[in-house]
């Protein structure tokens, strides 16, 4: 489901521990991820947000990571094992036309789309798949990079998301990014 996909090797740069100085996943996610939750991380790269989401979700929680690039998912799985998080992380490879989430219909508490919506050629279809995976009160946390995405482009992404039966509930501050939280329905 990608229009332009970051090369897999960029995942190493995005997973750098130095990035936590600018964007700390625990600080960003702690208000949204609770113990026992099922979290969907679409376009997780090598797991920069995924691992901390798994820690916040705890032993009873689960993070499903879906990426178009098999090398990203392979690296994410290896890194999850080294961090003792393999039991909480489900890495999946999707394809260009579908996130392949049919088995998750109505099961996801929170979906994360971090720095990925701008890469999707068919945003309504992408959002519809996420919508189906979410529980009735499920939330979508979208973050887009300020350097790549203009105010107008982000406003358009928010509008498209609203048209897919999501209600905007919050605009959290995330350094160097534009962010929005939606609730299903």
C-alpha positions as CSV (number, residue, x, y, z in Angstrom):
1,X,0.0,0.0,0.0
2,X,2.9,2.3,-0.6
3,X,3.4,5.2,-3.0
4,X,7.0,5.8,-2.0
5,X,8.6,3.6,0.5
6,X,11.7,4.4,2.5
7,X,14.4,2.0,1.7
8,X,14.7,-0.8,4.3
9,X,18.2,0.4,5.3
10,X,16.8,3.7,6.5
11,X,15.2,1.7,9.3
12,X,18.6,1.5,11.0
13,X,18.7,5.3,11.1
14,X,15.1,5.6,12.3
15,X,15.8,3.0,15.0
16,X,18.8,4.9,16.4
17,X,18.7,5.4,20.2
18,X,19.7,9.0,19.6
19,X,16.2,9.6,18.1
20,X,14.8,9.2,21.7
21,X,16.4,12.6,22.5
22,X,13.8,14.1,20.1
23,X,11.0,11.6,20.1
24,X,10.7,9.4,23.2
25,X,8.2,6.6,22.4
26,X,7.4,6.0,26.1
27,X,6.5,9.7,26.7
28,X,4.5,9.9,23.4
29,X,2.6,6.6,23.9
30,X,2.1,6.3,27.7
31,X,-1.3,8.1,27.7
32,X,-2.6,5.8,24.9
33,X,-1.2,2.3,25.5
34,X,-2.4,0.5,28.6
35,X,-1.7,-2.9,30.0
36,X,-3.4,-5.7,28.1
37,X,-4.1,-3.7,24.9
38,X,-3.8,-4.9,21.4
39,X,-1.8,-2.4,19.4
40,X,-1.5,-2.3,15.6
41,X,1.7,-0.6,14.4
42,X,1.4,0.0,10.6
43,X,4.8,0.7,9.0
44,X,6.8,0.1,12.2
45,X,10.2,0.0,10.4
46,X,12.5,-1.8,12.8
47,X,10.4,-1.2,15.8
48,X,11.3,2.2,17.2
49,X,7.8,2.7,18.6
50,X,6.8,-1.0,18.6
51,X,9.1,-2.1,21.4
52,X,8.0,0.6,23.9
53,X,4.3,0.0,22.9
54,X,4.9,-3.7,23.8
55,X,6.5,-2.7,27.1
56,X,3.5,-0.4,27.9
57,X,1.0,-3.1,26.9
58,X,2.6,-5.5,29.3
59,X,2.6,-9.3,29.5
60,X,-1.1,-9.5,28.6
61,X,-0.7,-7.1,25.6
62,X,0.3,-7.6,22.0
63,X,1.7,-5.4,19.3
64,X,1.0,-6.4,15.7
65,X,3.5,-4.8,13.4
66,X,2.7,-4.7,9.7
67,X,5.1,-3.6,7.1
68,X,5.4,-3.9,3.3
69,X,9.1,-4.7,3.5
70,X,10.1,-8.1,4.6
71,X,13.6,-7.0,5.6
72,X,12.1,-4.5,8.1
73,X,9.9,-7.2,9.7
74,X,12.9,-9.6,9.8
75,X,15.0,-7.0,11.6
76,X,12.1,-6.1,13.9
77,X,11.7,-9.8,14.9
78,X,15.4,-10.2,15.6
79,X,15.5,-7.0,17.7
80,X,12.3,-8.0,19.6
81,X,14.0,-11.3,20.5
82,X,17.1,-9.5,21.8
83,X,14.9,-7.3,23.9
84,X,12.9,-10.2,25.3
85,X,9.7,-8.9,23.6
86,X,9.2,-11.6,21.0
87,X,6.2,-13.0,22.8
88,X,4.4,-9.6,22.6
89,X,5.4,-8.7,19.0
90,X,3.6,-10.2,16.0
91,X,5.6,-9.1,12.8
92,X,3.7,-9.4,9.5
93,X,4.4,-8.6,5.9
94,X,1.6,-7.0,4.0
95,X,1.4,-6.3,0.2
96,X,0.9,-3.2,-1.9
97,X,-2.8,-3.6,-2.1
98,X,-3.8,-4.7,1.4
99,X,-2.6,-4.6,5.0
100,X,-4.0,-8.1,5.3
101,X,-5.7,-7.6,8.6
102,X,-8.9,-9.6,8.1
103,X,-8.1,-11.9,11.0
104,X,-8.0,-8.8,13.3
105,X,-11.5,-7.4,12.6
106,X,-12.8,-5.7,15.7
107,X,-9.8,-6.7,17.9
108,X,-7.4,-3.8,18.0
109,X,-7.5,-1.2,20.8
110,X,-5.1,1.3,19.2
111,X,-3.6,1.7,15.8
112,X,-0.4,3.6,15.2
113,X,0.5,5.1,11.8
114,X,3.8,6.9,12.5
115,X,5.4,8.5,9.5
116,X,3.5,6.3,7.1
117,X,0.2,7.9,5.9
118,X,2.1,10.2,3.4
119,X,3.5,7.1,1.7
120,X,0.1,5.5,1.0
121,X,-1.4,6.0,-2.5
122,X,-5.0,5.1,-1.5
123,X,-5.5,6.6,1.9
124,X,-9.3,5.9,2.1
125,X,-8.7,2.2,1.5
126,X,-5.8,2.2,4.0
127,X,-8.0,3.9,6.7
128,X,-10.9,1.6,5.9
129,X,-8.7,-1.4,6.7
130,X,-7.5,0.1,9.9
131,X,-11.1,1.0,10.8
132,X,-12.2,-2.6,10.4
133,X,-9.4,-3.9,12.6
134,X,-10.3,-1.5,15.5
135,X,-12.7,-2.3,18.3
136,X,-15.9,-0.1,18.4
137,X,-14.1,2.4,20.7
138,X,-10.7,1.9,19.2
139,X,-8.4,4.8,18.5
140,X,-6.0,5.7,15.8
141,X,-2.8,7.7,16.6
142,X,-1.4,9.3,13.5
143,X,2.0,11.1,13.5
144,X,3.5,12.6,10.3
145,X,6.9,14.2,9.9
146,X,6.8,18.0,9.9
147,X,9.7,18.2,7.5
148,X,7.9,16.2,4.8
149,X,4.3,17.1,5.4
150,X,2.9,20.7,5.1
151,X,0.1,22.0,7.3
152,X,-2.2,21.8,4.3
153,X,-1.2,18.2,3.4
154,X,-1.7,17.1,7.0
155,X,-5.1,18.8,7.1
156,X,-6.0,16.9,4.0
157,X,-4.9,13.6,5.6
158,X,-7.0,14.4,8.7
159,X,-10.1,15.2,6.4
160,X,-9.7,11.9,4.5
161,X,-9.4,10.1,7.8
162,X,-12.6,11.8,9.1
163,X,-14.4,10.7,5.9
164,X,-13.5,7.1,6.8
165,X,-15.7,7.2,9.9
166,X,-13.1,8.5,12.4
167,X,-13.7,11.4,14.7
168,X,-10.8,13.7,15.7
169,X,-10.5,13.8,19.4
170,X,-7.0,15.2,20.1
171,X,-4.0,17.0,18.6
172,X,-1.1,15.9,20.8
173,X,2.2,17.7,20.7
174,X,4.9,15.5,19.2
175,X,8.3,17.2,18.5
176,X,9.1,17.7,14.9
177,X,5.8,16.2,13.8
178,X,2.1,16.8,13.2
179,X,-0.1,14.5,15.2
180,X,-3.8,13.6,15.6
181,X,-5.7,11.0,17.6
182,X,-9.0,9.7,16.3
183,X,-11.7,7.5,17.7
184,X,-13.6,5.0,15.5
185,X,-17.1,6.0,14.6
